[in-house]
Amino acid sequence: MPSVAARHGERDRAGRATFADRAEAERIATAVVEARLAACANLGAVESIYTWEGAIESGSEVAGIFKTRTTLAPFLAARIAALHSYDLPAVTWWTVDAEERLAAWVEAATDD
């Protein structure tokens, strides 16, 4: 049986963003869930190694995974960027096939 999202011609999205610290991650995750742009945000500590302004950098960050609808992904990304402390917030997306009950929950917990 197709997922709720598939029956409506869309698939679910999972997004990932990194944040400077736990407080920022929780503040932004709460804001986007309250705004119904994401059904859920999973937060966890990560160690990042990256190039920034010509130098190799490393540091502790908090990663967030966001469950949302495909149609809301650009609005969610814009809201994360608007609230974020980084000059270049790294927000990435995956299209996912969710189990039918999970897809229904994501649909019910978010607004179009």
C-alpha positions in Angstrom: 0.0 0.0 0.0 1.5 3.4 -0.9 2.3 5.9 1.8 0.0 8.9 2.5 2.6 11.1 0.8 2.7 8.9 -2.3 -1.1 9.0 -2.6 -0.9 12.8 -2.7 1.9 12.8 -5.3 4.7 13.8 -2.9 7.3 12.0 -0.9 8.5 12.9 2.5 11.8 14.7 3.2 14.4 14.4 5.8 16.7 17.4 6.3 19.9 17.8 8.2 21.5 20.9 9.6 24.4 21.6 12.0 24.3 24.1 14.8 26.9 25.9 16.9 25.7 24.4 20.2 22.8 22.6 21.9 21.0 25.8 22.9 20.9 27.1 19.3 19.8 23.7 18.0 17.0 23.4 20.5 15.8 27.0 19.9 15.6 26.5 16.1 14.2 23.0 16.3 11.5 24.2 18.7 10.7 27.2 16.4 10.3 25.1 13.3 8.2 22.4 15.0 6.0 25.0 16.6 5.6 26.7 13.1 4.6 23.2 11.8 7.4 23.3 9.2 8.7 20.1 10.6 7.0 17.2 12.4 10.1 16.4 14.4 13.7 17.3 15.0 16.2 14.8 16.3 19.3 16.4 17.8 22.7 14.9 18.6 26.3 16.0 19.2 28.8 15.6 16.3 32.4 16.4 15.6 32.9 18.2 12.4 36.0 18.7 10.2 35.6 21.2 7.4 37.3 23.9 5.2 36.4 27.5 6.0 38.1 30.5 4.5 41.0 28.5 3.3 41.8 26.7 6.5 41.0 23.2 7.8 38.8 23.6 10.9 37.3 21.2 13.4 34.9 21.5 16.3 31.9 20.2 18.2 28.5 21.0 16.8 25.0 19.7 17.2 23.3 18.1 14.2 19.6 18.1 13.7 17.5 15.8 11.4 14.1 17.3 10.5 11.1 15.3 9.2 8.9 17.3 6.9 7.0 17.3 3.6 8.6 17.9 0.2 6.5 21.0 -0.3 7.7 22.5 3.0 11.4 21.8 2.6 12.3 25.2 1.1 10.3 27.1 3.7 11.9 25.0 6.5 15.4 25.7 5.1 14.7 29.4 4.8 13.5 29.5 8.4 16.5 27.6 9.7 18.8 30.0 7.8 17.0 33.1 9.2 17.4 31.9 12.8 20.9 30.4 12.4 24.1 32.0 13.7 26.4 30.7 10.9 27.1 32.8 7.8 26.5 29.6 5.7 24.1 27.3 7.5 24.6 23.8 6.0 21.1 22.4 5.3 20.9 19.3 3.2 17.9 17.2 2.1 17.0 13.6 1.3 13.8 12.3 -0.3 12.6 9.4 1.8 10.0 6.7 1.6 8.4 6.5 5.0 6.2 3.7 6.4 2.6 4.7 5.9 1.8 5.5 9.5 4.9 7.7 9.8 4.0 9.5 6.6 0.5 10.1 7.9 1.9 11.5 11.1 4.3 13.8 9.2 1.4 15.0 7.1 -0.8 15.6 10.1 1.9 17.4 12.1 2.9 19.9 9.4 1.0 22.6 7.4 0.9 23.1 3.7 
